[in-house]
Amino acid sequence: MKIIYVVLNAYVLGGTIRTVFNQANALVERGHDIEIVTMHRRKTDTVFHLDERVKLVPLADFRPGVPRTPYDLENEDTSWHEHFPEGVSREEESRRRVSALINYLRETHDGIIVSTRPTINLVVARYADPSLVRVLQEHSHLSALKGLWREAVDRAYPSFDAAVTLTGDDYQAYEESFGGSFRIERIPNALHSLDVRRSDQSSKVVVGAGRLDKNKGFRLLIEAFEKVIERHPDWTLRIIGDGPEEGALRKQVLQRHLYNHVYVMGPSDRLDEEMAKASIFAMSSRSEGFGMVLLEALNIGLPAVSFDCPVGPREILTDGVDGFLVPLGDVSALADGITRLIEDELLRKKLQEAALQTARRYGPEKICDQWEKLFTELLAEKASTTS
């Protein structure tokens, strides 16, 4: 099978890119022809490992000194502007990305195309060859789309052959909105490997990881940890990642005099190894499409304390079994959950064993089987309707 994934930027640290790379690596290992199309790039190298057999196709290249336009905006087909929410065509870089993708799609007539975010979904719905199998891969959740964006996707999504959600809650949302329009499946993200370094539970370290933006709630995590060190000043918090809130988080640490207790570590291309140096994982997100980093933490053997945010953590984590779910935004409850794990080493190790059992359900082979089955059936259905 030829399978084409379309992403916004394959050269950044992020859950969508990590999971698409995992899928691509697993499928190419089984002999499939895999291509990842990235709408743009700003870096030379990818953060995550990509099998050399996977073809990576950058469209708009925004690296310094590199010609920026594989597509000449002076001759841009602007007909797409009226079919998209206004903001998409406002910025020149956005127009370059979309125009380049339209150009690519007009030259693609074979295979399965998997689109991974609303902007890409709208482009694929309108410009991809109808002979292609078109799969919408949801990496967030349908309820996140509001106003003009929701109106746009309601018009566009029925042209897809299938939508794949990460969670049961989102599956139900798609069924309620689009049931009967196309096939809807739930396939969770896969771990890149079950063979990773594991936490030995010896370090007095709590770890959080992810993009440093408002949605990930790291300011709340720092507030919670300030409460934790009132009773356990010998423990530290490490936050791994980068993003627009990095400066604000460092300022918060300084202002609260937490510089001996909280460390904003920056990004890492060895996330498994860095998290394995901790004994507890904390997630403070306001919302998640799935919560891939939470799953990776369980795979490393870290019992987790997470806000019960929509929609992912509650489908991965079982409260009191492999970690704790606490009310969304409740800083005191987050601190109490971390403190309980610090103070009860036997409980921590019991939850660690359960965390490893949970992670095994998301092994790459099991999840790859589900994708391979879906793609095979969709190709057969497309062939039967066009013959």
ZIBEL-V33190 format. One record per pair of residues at least 24 apart in sequence whose C-alpha atoms are under 6 Angstrom apart, sorted by the first residue. I is the first residue (numbers start at 1). J is the second residue. Records with the same first field share a line. If there is no record, write none. Layout:
I = J + J
This chain:
1 = 32 + 33
2 = 33 + 34 + 111
3 = 34 + 111 + 112
4 = 35 + 36 + 112 + 113 + 114
5 = 36 + 113 + 114
6 = 36 + 37 + 38 + 115
7 = 38 + 116
8 = 38 + 39
9 = 38 + 40 + 41
10 = 38
11 = 46
22 = 192
25 = 51
39 = 97
47 = 269
59 = 100
60 = 97
71 = 100
85 = 148
125 = 156 + 159
134 = 160 + 161
135 = 161 + 162 + 163
136 = 163
137 = 163 + 164
138 = 165
139 = 289
140 = 289
141 = 170 + 289
190 = 362 + 363 + 364 + 367
191 = 362 + 363 + 364
198 = 276 + 300 + 301
199 = 276 + 300 + 301
201 = 279
203 = 278 + 279
204 = 235
205 = 235 + 236 + 237 + 278 + 279
206 = 237 + 278 + 280 + 281
207 = 237 + 238 + 239 + 281
208 = 239 + 281 + 282
209 = 239 + 240 + 241
210 = 241
211 = 241 + 242 + 243
212 = 242 + 243 + 245 + 246
213 = 243 + 244 + 245
215 = 285 + 286
216 = 285
217 = 284 + 285
221 = 284
224 = 331 + 335
228 = 335 + 339
236 = 261 + 262
237 = 262
238 = 262 + 263
239 = 264 + 265
240 = 265 + 266 + 267
241 = 266 + 267
242 = 266 + 267
280 = 304
282 = 306
288 = 312
298 = 355 + 356
299 = 356 + 359
301 = 352 + 355 + 356
302 = 352
303 = 351 + 352
321 = 351
322 = 351 + 354 + 355
